[in-house]
Amino acid sequence: MAKGPNAFRTISEAAEELGVPQHVLRFWETKFSFIRPMKRAGGRRFYRPQDVAVLNGVRTLLHSEGLTIKGVQKLHRDQGLAQVIAAGLGSNGSASLDPDIDYESSKARTQRLGGEARDRLAFALDDLTAIKSRLDGLLAR
């Protein structure tokens, strides 16, 4: 049975969907602070749809656009997470921006923080915004 578009993916499912080996995803986590899958007890990774969209953007930038790791890091630093995600849109049909998340606004609100703390807060804010939208939809019924 296939998972829905909003379901979390294991590392093997994410790797298969993106067409890269699992060890590449683990390596990217060490190089890109903005790649933060959820980890359960025992360290098992679960990738949210947004995580898969980010990974797809990174894959596109590295493999198709020819950027280096430092180039992707600079793009993220200068233009934000939305630009990384946008790079992967349409390349394999699996990535899409969540219309309920304003990526640029969350980046602007956390601009005063440094590097990793800013990225972690932006991801948390994006997740909370998506959860709030879903709850609002359920309460409206």
C-alpha positions in Angstrom: 0.0 0.0 0.0 1.4 3.4 -1.0 1.8 6.2 1.5 -0.1 9.4 1.2 1.7 12.6 0.1 1.7 13.9 3.7 3.1 10.7 5.2 6.5 10.6 6.8 9.1 8.6 5.0 11.9 6.4 6.3 15.4 7.0 5.1 15.1 4.0 2.7 11.8 5.4 1.3 13.2 8.9 0.9 16.4 7.6 -0.7 14.4 5.6 -3.2 12.0 8.5 -4.0 15.0 10.8 -4.6 17.1 8.2 -6.5 20.1 8.4 -4.2 21.7 6.0 -1.7 20.8 6.2 2.0 24.4 7.0 2.9 24.2 10.1 0.7 21.2 11.4 2.7 23.2 10.8 6.0 26.2 12.7 4.5 24.1 15.6 3.4 22.8 15.9 7.0 26.4 16.5 8.1 27.0 19.1 5.4 23.7 21.0 5.4 22.4 22.2 8.8 19.0 22.8 7.3 18.4 19.1 6.7 16.9 17.9 10.0 14.7 14.8 9.8 12.8 13.8 12.9 14.6 11.1 14.8 12.8 8.6 17.0 14.2 6.5 19.8 17.2 4.5 18.6 18.0 7.2 16.0 15.6 6.1 13.3 15.0 8.9 10.8 11.7 10.0 9.5 11.5 12.6 6.7 8.5 15.0 6.6 7.2 16.0 3.1 9.1 19.3 3.6 12.3 17.4 4.4 11.9 15.4 1.1 11.3 18.7 -0.8 14.5 20.2 0.7 16.5 17.0 -0.1 15.1 17.1 -3.7 16.3 20.7 -4.0 19.8 19.8 -2.7 20.0 16.9 -5.1 19.0 19.1 -8.0 21.4 21.8 -7.1 24.3 19.4 -6.7 23.6 16.9 -9.4 21.8 18.8 -12.1 22.9 22.4 -11.6 26.5 21.5 -10.8 26.8 23.5 -7.6 29.3 22.5 -5.0 28.4 21.8 -1.3 29.7 25.3 -0.4 27.7 26.7 -3.3 24.4 25.2 -1.9 25.4 26.4 1.6 25.9 29.9 0.3 22.6 29.8 -1.7 20.8 28.8 1.5 22.5 31.5 3.5 21.9 34.2 1.0 18.5 33.3 -0.4 16.9 31.0 2.2 15.3 27.6 2.4 12.5 28.4 -0.1 15.1 28.9 -2.8 16.7 25.5 -2.1 13.2 23.9 -2.2 12.3 25.8 -5.4 15.4 24.4 -7.1 13.9 20.9 -6.9 10.4 21.7 -7.9 9.3 19.8 -11.0 12.5 17.9 -11.3 10.9 14.6 -10.4 7.4 15.7 -9.4 7.8 14.7 -5.8 8.6 18.1 -4.2 6.1 20.9 -3.7 5.9 23.9 -1.5 3.2 23.7 1.2 0.8 26.6 0.5 0.1 27.0 4.2 3.8 27.8 5.0 5.2 31.2 4.3 8.9 30.2 4.0 10.3 33.7 3.5 8.4 35.2 6.5 9.7 32.5 8.9 13.2 33.1 7.6 12.8 36.9 8.1 11.5 36.4 11.6 14.6 34.3 12.6 17.2 36.4 10.8 18.8 37.7 14.0 19.7 34.2 15.1 22.9 32.5 14.0 23.1 29.5 11.6 21.9 26.3 13.0 19.7 27.8 15.7 17.9 29.8 13.0 17.4 26.8 10.7 16.1 24.6 13.5 13.6 27.4 14.7 12.5 28.0 11.1 11.7 24.3 10.6 9.9 24.1 14.0 7.9 27.2 13.0 7.0 25.8 9.6 5.8 22.5 11.2 3.8 24.3 13.9 2.2 26.6 11.2 1.2 23.5 9.2 -0.2 21.8 12.3 -2.2 24.9 13.2 -3.7 25.0 9.7 -4.7 21.4 9.9 -6.3 21.9 13.3 -8.1 25.0 12.1 -9.5 22.9 9.2 -10.7 20.2 11.6 -12.3 22.7 14.0 -14.1 24.4 11.1 -16.0 21.2 10.2 
